Amino acid sequence: MARPAGPSVRLKLTLSYAGFLMVAGALLLATVWVFLLRYVPSQARFGPGPFSPTRGDLQAAFAPRAAQALAFLLVFGLVGGWFLAGRMLAPLARITEATRIAGTGSLSHRIRLEGPGDEFRELADAFDSMLARLEARVAEQQRFAANASHELRTPLAVTQTLLDVAREDPDTDHHELVKRLRAVNGRAIELTEALLLLSRADQRSFAREPLDLSLLAEEAVETLLPLAEARGTTLRVTGQPARVPGSPALLQQVTTNLVHNAIVHNLPQGGAVLVGTEVQGEEGLLTVESTGEPLAPGLVATLVEPFQRGTGRARSEHAGVGLGLAIVDSIVRAHDGSLVLAPRPGGGLCVTVRLPRIAQL
């Protein structure tokens, strides 16, 4: 929105400095008048002795000098105020320039204001921190968009290939074609639903109510027990009640995703998954530990990024679409919690969800 041009802050500060000096000078001269000149007699005294000036004589001599002093203070206040205001507002000019540069889409610019810690330095540091977060967020969204486009294009390309092959080969088994198309379409639907869930969690468009993490863990284990048995994985749940505020559906999705990942990305046979809940201070904890191949700490740090998969995580029947931990991380952050991933010493992964708990009355 266009606004009418007005006086600059530098001009306002300059006039303020000059006005302050003028007022201070006028008060000083008034003090001289009140406490000195008022005691001088207004009539000349005749008699022996030296000449004694009257009040009128002193006024005639004092008034021009007072006017000259006020004029000097005015000029000094304007010149000095303009210089001081420029020095004071120089950091603000750098911040404004950085804002304009960021407005053009360049988020890599930083102010890096030197000097001691004052209000301008705090503002510049806060602005630099905001730009760093925005740059990281934009880069993350760009990677997400590129990966999502690639993942969504894959089932469409497979579908196109299957249809082209069926058109060129009149002897194609239509039953097998429909089966494969259904599988590819199901994967595309699964990916789309995961993207919608991720968007919903980022927007925090959900209602919160009290719930118990231990009950969510038990329900997830009961639901995924057949999958664990089919893969030869031992599944156990332990812990204590941990009441937290949140969305039951979203936090159930968190628990189910973590347990599902722990089962699928485990040892081929003889693996184990331990699900536990506990209370630590003002937080409720959900922990999912799983056996598996050794994971490098650098690799573990990237697993929460969308479409990232660990070493050896092949696309099997239950491999998912690469958004499991990204969805978990987004939902946990939307609940003001944190997600911690750490490799286990003997191989596998330990995932801990920390959520603010409901205080006991």
C-alpha positions in Angstrom: 0.0 0.0 0.0 1.4 3.4 -1.1 1.8 5.9 1.7 2.4 9.7 1.4 6.0 10.7 1.9 6.8 12.2 5.3 9.9 13.6 7.1 12.6 11.1 7.7 13.5 9.8 11.1 16.9 11.4 10.8 15.3 14.8 10.3 12.9 14.2 13.2 15.8 13.3 15.5 17.8 16.3 14.3 15.0 18.7 15.0 14.5 17.0 18.4 18.2 17.5 19.3 18.1 21.1 18.2 14.9 21.8 20.0 16.3 20.3 23.2 19.4 22.5 23.0 17.3 25.5 22.3 15.0 24.8 25.3 18.0 24.1 27.5 19.7 27.3 26.5 16.5 29.3 26.9 16.1 27.9 30.4 19.7 28.7 31.3 19.3 32.3 30.1 16.0 32.6 31.9 17.7 31.4 35.1 20.4 34.1 34.7 17.6 36.7 34.2 15.5 35.6 37.2 18.3 35.1 39.7 20.7 37.9 38.7 19.2 40.7 36.7 16.1 41.0 38.9 18.3 42.1 41.8 20.0 44.9 39.9 18.3 48.3 40.7 16.4 49.8 37.8 17.4 53.4 38.8 20.9 54.8 38.8 22.3 55.8 42.1 23.9 59.2 42.3 26.6 59.9 44.8 30.3 59.3 45.5 31.8 56.0 44.3 32.2 54.2 41.0 29.6 54.0 38.3 26.9 51.4 38.9 25.0 50.1 35.8 21.2 49.9 36.0 19.0 47.0 35.0 18.3 48.6 31.7 22.1 48.9 31.0 22.5 45.2 31.7 19.5 44.2 29.6 20.8 46.2 26.7 24.1 44.4 26.9 22.7 40.9 27.7 19.9 40.6 25.2 22.1 40.6 22.0 24.5 38.2 23.5 21.6 35.9 24.5 20.2 36.0 21.0 23.6 35.2 19.6 23.9 32.2 22.0 20.5 30.9 21.0 21.3 31.2 17.4 24.6 29.3 17.9 22.8 26.6 19.8 20.3 26.3 17.0 23.0 25.9 14.3 25.0 23.6 16.5 22.0 21.5 17.3 21.0 21.2 13.7 24.5 20.3 12.4 25.4 18.1 15.4 22.0 16.5 15.5 22.1 15.6 11.8 25.5 14.0 12.3 24.6 12.1 15.4 21.3 10.9 14.0 23.1 9.6 11.0 25.6 7.7 13.1 22.7 6.4 15.3 20.6 5.2 12.3 23.4 3.7 10.2 22.7 0.2 11.5 19.0 0.6 10.7 20.0 1.5 7.2 21.9 -1.8 6.9 18.9 -3.7 8.3 16.6 -2.0 5.8 18.9 -2.8 2.9 19.0 -6.5 4.0 15.2 -6.5 4.2 15.0 -5.2 0.6 17.5 -7.8 -0.6 15.5 -10.6 1.2 12.3 -9.2 -0.4 13.8 -10.0 -3.9 14.1 -13.6 -2.9 17.8 -13.7 -1.9 17.8 -15.3 1.6 21.6 -15.9 1.7 22.4 -12.2 2.6 23.3 -11.5 6.3 23.7 -8.2 8.1 26.5 -9.4 10.5 26.4 -6.1 12.5 29.5 -5.3 14.4 29.8 -3.6 17.7 28.6 -4.1 21.3 25.3 -5.6 22.1 22.6 -2.9 21.9 19.1 -2.8 20.6 20.2 -2.5 17.0 22.6 -5.4 17.3 19.9 -7.6 18.9 17.6 -6.6 16.0 20.2 -7.4 13.4 21.1 -10.8 15.0 17.4 -11.7 15.2 16.9 -10.8 11.6 20.0 -12.9 10.6 18.6 -15.8 12.5 15.2 -15.4 10.9 16.8 -15.4 7.4 18.8 -18.5 8.2 15.7 -20.3 9.3 13.8 -19.1 6.2 16.6 -20.2 3.9 16.7 -23.6 5.5 12.9 -23.9 5.3 12.8 -22.9 1.7 15.6 -25.2 0.7 13.8 -28.0 2.5 10.5 -27.2 0.7 12.4 -27.1 -2.7 13.9 -30.5 -2.0 10.5 -31.8 -0.9 8.8 -30.5 -4.0 11.5 -32.1 -6.2 11.3 -35.4 -4.4 7.5 -35.4 -4.3 7.4 -34.7 -8.1 9.8 -37.6 -8.7 7.8 -40.0 -6.4 4.5 -39.0 -8.0 5.9 -39.3 -11.5 7.1 -42.8 -10.9 3.7 -44.6 -10.6 2.4 -42.5 -13.5 5.3 -43.5 -15.7 4.9 -47.2 -14.7 1.2 -47.0 -15.5 2.0 -45.4 -18.9 4.5 -48.2 -19.7 2.1 -51.0 -18.8 -0.6 -49.5 -21.0 1.8 -49.0 -23.9 3.0 -52.6 -23.6 -0.6 -53.8 -23.5 -1.5 -51.8 -26.6 1.4 -53.1 -28.6 0.9 -56.7 -27.5 -2.5 -58.1 -28.2 -1.8 -61.3 -26.3 -1.3 -59.4 -23.0 -2.8 -61.1 -19.9 -5.4 -58.5 -19.0 -6.0 -60.0 -15.6 -2.3 -59.6 -14.7 -2.3 -56.1 -16.2 -5.2 -55.0 -14.1 -3.5 -56.5 -11.0 -0.3 -54.6 -11.6 -2.2 -51.4 -12.4 -4.1 -51.7 -9.2 -0.9 -52.1 -7.2 0.7 -49.1 -8.9 -2.5 -47.0 -8.4 -2.6 -48.1 -4.7 0.9 -46.9 -4.2 0.1 -43.5 -5.8 -2.9 -43.2 -3.5 -0.8 -44.1 -0.5 1.7 -41.4 -1.4 -1.0 -38.8 -1.9 -2.6 -39.5 1.4 0.8 -39.3 3.1 1.4 -35.9 1.5 -2.1 -34.7 2.7 -1.4 -35.9 6.2 2.0 -34.1 6.2 0.3 -30.9 5.1 -2.4 -31.2 7.7 0.2 -31.7 10.5 2.2 -28.6 9.3 -0.9 -26.4 9.4 -1.8 -27.6 13.0 -5.4 -27.8 12.0 -6.5 -30.3 14.7 -8.2 -30.3 18.1 -6.3 -31.4 21.2 -7.6 -33.6 24.0 -6.0 -35.5 26.9 -4.7 -39.0 25.9 -2.4 -41.7 27.2 0.7 -42.6 25.2 0.8 -46.1 26.7 -2.7 -46.9 25.3 -1.7 -45.7 21.9 1.4 -47.9 22.0 -0.6 -50.9 23.0 -3.1 -50.3 20.2 -0.3 -49.9 17.6 1.4 -53.1 18.8 -1.8 -55.1 18.7 -2.6 -53.8 15.1 0.9 -54.6 13.8 1.4 -57.9 15.6 0.4 -60.0 12.6 3.0 -58.2 10.4 5.7 -58.7 13.1 4.9 -62.4 13.3 5.0 -62.8 9.5 8.4 -61.3 9.4 9.7 -63.2 12.4 10.1 -60.1 14.6 9.5 -60.1 18.3 7.3 -57.2 19.4 7.0 -56.1 23.0 5.5 -53.1 24.8 6.3 -51.9 28.3 6.1 -48.7 30.3 3.9 -46.5 32.4 1.0 -44.2 31.7 2.0 -40.9 30.1 -0.8 -38.4 29.6 -0.3 -35.7 27.0 -2.6 -33.3 25.2 -3.0 -33.8 21.5 -4.9 -35.3 18.6 -5.7 -39.0 19.1 -5.7 -39.7 15.4 -2.4 -37.9 14.7 -0.5 -39.3 17.7 -1.9 -42.8 16.9 -0.4 -42.2 13.4 2.9 -41.3 15.0 3.0 -44.5 17.1 1.8 -46.7 14.2 4.4 -45.3 11.8 7.3 -45.7 14.3 6.3 -49.3 15.1 5.7 -50.2 11.5 9.1 -48.7 10.5 10.8 -50.7 13.3 9.3 -53.9 12.0 9.9 -53.4 8.3 13.4 -52.0 8.6 14.7 -54.8 10.9 16.7 -58.0 10.6 15.4 -60.5 8.1 14.8 -63.0 10.9 15.1 -62.9 14.6 14.6 -59.2 14.9 13.1 -57.4 17.9 11.1 -54.2 18.6 10.6 -52.7 22.0 8.0 -50.0 22.5 8.0 -48.2 25.8 6.4 -45.1 27.4 7.5 -43.2 30.5 7.4 -39.8 32.2 10.4 -37.6 32.6 9.9 -34.3 34.4 7.3 -32.3 32.4 7.5 -34.5 29.4 5.8 -37.8 28.3 8.2 -40.1 26.3 7.4 -42.7 23.7 10.4 -44.8 22.8 10.7 -47.4 19.9 13.9 -49.5 19.7 14.6 -51.9 17.0 17.4 -54.2 16.0 18.8 -54.0 12.5 21.9 -53.2 10.4 24.4 -50.7 11.9 23.5 -47.1 10.9 26.0 -44.2 10.6 25.1 -41.2 12.7 25.2 -39.0 9.6 22.7 -41.2 7.9 20.4 -41.2 10.9 20.3 -37.4 11.0 18.8 -37.4 7.5 16.1 -40.0 8.0 13.4 -37.4 9.0 13.7 -35.7 5.7 11.0 -36.6 3.2 11.7 -39.6 0.9 14.9 -40.5 2.7 15.6 -44.2 3.3 18.3 -45.9 5.2 21.0 -48.1 3.7 19.6 -51.5 2.7 16.0 -50.3 2.9 14.6 -51.8 -0.2 11.2 -51.2 -1.7 9.5 -54.3 -0.4 5.8 -54.9 0.0 5.7 -52.9 3.2 8.5 -50.4 2.4 6.2 -47.4 2.4 6.7 -44.2 0.4 9.6 -42.6 2.3 7.4 -40.2 4.3 7.0 -42.2 7.6 9.5 -40.4 9.7 8.9 -37.1 8.0 5.2 -37.3 9.0 6.2 -38.3 12.5 8.5 -35.4 12.9 5.9 -32.9 11.5 3.2 -34.2 13.8 5.5 -34.2 16.8 6.6 -30.6 16.1 2.9 -29.6 15.7 2.3 -30.9 19.2 5.2 -28.7 20.5 7.4 -31.8 21.0 10.7 -33.2 19.7 11.8 -36.3 17.8 15.2 -37.8 18.6 16.8 -40.5 16.5 20.0 -42.4 17.6 21.7 -45.5 16.3 21.9 -48.4 18.6 25.4 -49.7 19.5 24.6 -53.2 18.2 22.8 -52.1 15.1 19.3 -50.7 14.6 17.6 -47.5 15.6 16.2 -45.9 18.8 13.5 -43.3 18.2 12.3 -41.2 21.1 9.2 -38.9 21.0 9.1 -36.2 23.7 5.8 -34.4 24.2 4.7 -31.9 26.9 2.6 -33.9 29.4 -0.5 -33.0 31.4 0.4 -31.9 34.9 -1.0 -34.2 37.6 -3.4 -32.5 40.0 
